[in-house]
Amino acid sequence: MCDVCGGDVENIWDSDLYLRYVIGQVDPETLHTSRERHIRCNPTLAQFIVDPEFEPVAVDGPFDKRQLDATYVREQERLITRGWRRLKELAHQEGVSLLDYPLPEVRERMRANG
């Protein structure tokens, strides 16, 4: 259940928690204890997904990506969009280990630190 709107997060590609896990912002050890929400219920993160299949999200205020450093924005757009696309891939795959969900560079960091 989404801790923002209370609705069910039915699909992995709608999951803010799994998106943050896939891009390396959530440790696998804390995944099961972290709160869930829809990606769109976290507009500060969702605004960085740039894909024709994802309706753009705009944020007003100091976290609006239009007010942030252009290099940082491009990096975040690349990373978070890749993460969201990874979630879309995972939705159509069976038997993938949870430890193999993250992007390759995140998995490599996990192995190096772990």
C-alpha positions as CSV (number, residue, x, y, z in Angstrom):
1,M,0.0,0.0,0.0
2,C,1.2,3.5,-0.8
3,D,2.1,5.5,2.3
4,V,1.1,8.7,0.5
5,C,-2.3,8.0,-1.2
6,G,-3.2,4.7,0.4
7,G,-3.8,3.0,-2.9
8,D,-2.4,-0.4,-3.8
9,V,0.9,-0.3,-5.7
10,E,-0.1,-3.1,-8.1
11,N,2.8,-3.1,-10.6
12,I,6.5,-3.1,-10.1
13,W,6.9,-0.3,-12.6
14,D,4.7,1.9,-10.4
15,S,6.8,1.2,-7.3
16,D,8.9,4.1,-5.9
17,L,10.5,1.6,-3.5
18,Y,11.7,-0.8,-6.2
19,L,12.8,2.1,-8.5
20,R,14.9,3.5,-5.7
21,Y,16.3,-0.1,-5.1
22,V,17.1,-0.6,-8.8
23,I,19.0,2.7,-9.0
24,G,20.9,2.1,-5.7
25,Q,19.1,4.4,-3.3
26,V,17.7,1.5,-1.1
27,D,19.9,-1.2,0.4
28,P,18.7,-4.7,-0.2
29,E,18.9,-5.3,3.6
30,T,16.3,-2.6,4.2
31,L,14.0,-3.2,1.3
32,H,11.6,-5.3,3.3
33,T,11.3,-2.7,6.0
34,S,11.0,0.4,3.8
35,R,7.7,2.1,3.0
36,E,6.1,1.8,-0.4
37,R,4.5,4.4,-2.5
38,H,3.6,5.0,-6.2
39,I,6.3,6.6,-8.3
40,R,3.9,9.4,-9.1
41,C,3.4,9.9,-5.3
42,N,7.1,10.9,-5.2
43,P,7.1,13.7,-7.8
44,T,10.6,14.8,-6.9
45,L,11.9,11.5,-8.2
46,A,9.2,10.9,-10.9
47,Q,10.1,14.2,-12.7
48,F,13.4,12.6,-13.8
49,I,11.7,9.8,-15.8
50,V,11.9,10.8,-19.5
51,D,10.2,8.1,-21.6
52,P,7.3,8.2,-24.1
53,E,5.5,5.6,-22.0
54,F,5.6,7.7,-18.8
55,E,3.5,10.8,-18.5
56,P,5.8,13.7,-17.4
57,V,5.6,14.9,-13.9
58,A,6.3,18.6,-13.0
59,V,7.4,19.8,-9.6
60,D,6.9,23.4,-8.4
61,G,9.3,24.9,-5.9
62,P,13.0,24.4,-5.0
63,F,13.1,20.7,-6.1
64,D,11.8,21.5,-9.6
65,K,14.4,20.0,-12.0
66,R,14.1,23.1,-14.2
67,Q,15.7,25.1,-11.4
68,L,18.6,22.6,-10.8
69,D,22.0,22.3,-12.4
70,A,21.6,21.0,-16.0
71,T,24.4,18.4,-15.7
72,Y,22.9,17.0,-12.5
73,V,19.4,16.9,-14.2
74,R,20.8,15.0,-17.3
75,E,22.5,12.5,-15.0
76,Q,19.4,12.0,-12.9
77,E,17.2,11.7,-16.0
78,R,19.6,9.0,-17.4
79,L,19.8,7.0,-14.2
80,I,16.2,7.2,-13.1
81,T,14.8,6.6,-16.6
82,R,17.1,3.5,-17.0
83,G,15.8,2.3,-13.6
84,W,12.2,2.7,-14.6
85,R,12.8,0.9,-17.8
86,R,14.5,-1.9,-15.8
87,L,11.3,-2.2,-13.7
88,K,9.3,-2.6,-16.9
89,E,11.7,-5.4,-18.1
90,L,11.5,-7.1,-14.7
91,A,7.7,-7.1,-14.9
92,H,7.9,-9.5,-17.9
93,Q,10.6,-11.8,-16.6
94,E,10.3,-14.7,-14.2
95,G,12.8,-16.2,-11.9
96,V,15.0,-13.2,-11.5
97,S,16.7,-13.0,-8.1
98,L,16.0,-9.9,-6.1
99,L,19.7,-9.3,-6.0
100,D,19.7,-9.1,-9.8
101,Y,17.1,-6.4,-10.0
102,P,19.4,-3.4,-9.8
103,L,21.1,-1.8,-12.7
104,P,24.5,-3.4,-13.6
105,E,26.6,-0.6,-12.0
106,V,24.5,-0.8,-8.8
107,R,25.0,-4.6,-8.6
108,E,28.7,-4.2,-9.1
109,R,28.8,-1.6,-6.2
110,M,26.8,-4.0,-4.1
111,R,29.3,-6.9,-4.8
112,A,32.3,-4.6,-4.1
113,N,30.8,-3.4,-0.8
114,G,29.5,-6.6,0.3
